[in-house]
Amino acid sequence: MSAQCDVTTRKAAGAELGFFERWLTVWVFLSIAVGIALGQLLPAPVQFLGKLEIAQVNLPVGLLIWLMIIPMLMKIDFSALSQVKQHWRGIGVTLFINWAVKPFSMALLAWLFIRVAFAPYLPAEQIDSYIAGLILLAAAPCTAMVFVWSSLTKGDPLFTLSQVALNDSIMVFAFAPLVGLLLGVASITVPWDTLFLSVVMYIVIPLAIAQFLRHTLHRRGLLEKTLASLHPVGILALLATLVLLFAFQGKAILDQPLIILLLAVPILIQVYFNSMLAYWLNRTVGEVHSVAGPSALIGASNFFELAVAAAISLYGFESGAALATVVGVLIEVPVMLSVVRIVNSSRTWYERGAQS
């Protein structure tokens, strides 16, 4: 293992929920309240910000998304890819869940709940958009927060690092085709040019910038200090984006507050289904618990920053897609902490089964 990879691995092993992450759900609720209030009290400035676009990319949001994503991608050390073979069974399970199960199970759940069960309670003109937002959320595997969840389950940090690096590499090529396929199957028009532009704007370019900064700072011995100082920037940028989004969504939310609860149902089901499936499959193939824990969490969580950015680019601030991805942000921390508790409390059951 390279010295750089070793430093990142030790850092990941010590990851824990910081002040901003621990209370993320509270901050999201506050952002919703502030955004709705601004939309109602200052509609003209909000509308002005919404019209600052170039090639369908809103400039204020584009800047905020980069501030969200780049600090996270700076944590990823792609030299860890050389370590993938050490836990190939756990890697295989997680890849199977992330790319062959989760997006398709979410598309099914979105159709079942949004288009069928909950359709009478949702605005008809937004049904397709809600489904698109849920698909975007499931098609982007989690990146930075996985290090926190892995640490809380005493997961193998090298496995976590190599899995995240591999997922990010795959996402560059697979995100747009996978989203396009699932939207097409759901009979939703696919804006291919905007979809590919979103991949370039919110995956390829930030990834290139992040890795350039990472290697430059590492050579100067400033990487860990810089990452620590940038830690709150991503969360603050996310919350600022949510304020803008809910400034546009405010009227729809006030008219139908039940929407957020209904959108949460398929997200909750897919998180628990995919995490438990990954956990069980790792036990079946004989992986150790320190791999099965982070595998389950990587298989269940989402890169919600990318999903929010793509939804806004594809469908706009006022779309159901943008709202659906925000619901994923809203429930991320409490739901993933509940998965952590399940994984930790079942350690004895897991180890007993793996040994038999």
C-alpha positions, 0 to 999 in steps of 0.5 A: 500500500502506498504511503498516501493510501495508508494515511487516507486509510488511517483517517477513514478508520477514525471517521465519526459523525461530526457536529454538522453530520450528526444534526444533518436532519435538523439542518435540513428541516431548518433549511426547508423552513428558511427556503419556504419563508424566503420564497414567500417573502422575497419572491423577486430575488429568488426568481432572479437567482433561478434565471441565472443559467447557462446551457440549462445549468443554474450558476449559483447552484452549480457553484454550490454543488462544486463546493459540496462535491469537491471536498468529498472527492478529495478524500478518495485515493484511487491508488486503493484500487490496487487493493481490491483483490484482497476482499474480492467477494465483498467488493463483488457483493457491493458492486452487485447491489449498487449497480444491478439491484439498487437502481432497478429495485428503486425504479420498481418501488417508485412505479409501485408507490408513486405511479400506483399506490400514492398517485391519487394523493400526488399532483398528476403533472409531477408523477414522472418527475418524482419517479425520475428523482428517485431513480437519480437518487438510487443510481449514485452510490455514496462517497464520503459519508460511507467512511463515517458509517464504516467506522461506526461498524468497525469496518475494514477501512481499506475495504471501504476506501477501495470500494468507494474508489471503484464505485467512483470510477464506475460512476463516471461511465455508468451513471448516465446510461443507467439513469437513461435506461431506467427513465426509458423503461419508466416511459419518461423522456430522457434529456440525453444532452442535459444528462451527459452535461450533468455527468461532465459538470458534476462528476468528471470535472469535480473529480479531476479538480479534486484529484489535482488538489489532492496530489498537489496538497499531499506533495506539500504535506497539507492534505490532512489539514486542508481536508479538515478545514474544508470539512464543513464547507460541503455541508454548508453548500448543501444547506444553501442549495436546499434553501434555494430549492425550497424557496422555489418549492415552498408553495407546493409544499405548503399546499401538499405537505404529505408529499414528503412523507409519501416520497420517503416510503420507497426510499426507506424500503430500498435502503433497508432491503439493499442493506440487508441483502448485501449483509446477508450475501456477504455472510453467505459468501464467507466474508468477515463482519468488518467487510460485511458492515461497510458493504451493507452501508455502501450498498444502501446509501446514496451520493445525494449531492450528485442526485440533487445536482442532476435533478436540478439540471435535468428538471429544474428547481421547481420539479418533483425530481429535485424534491424527491432527491431532497427527501433522500437528504432529509432521512439519510442520517437517521436511517443509516444510523439505524442500519449501523445499529442493526449491523452492530447488534447482529455481529454475533449472529453473523459470525456464528453463521459465517463459521458454520 
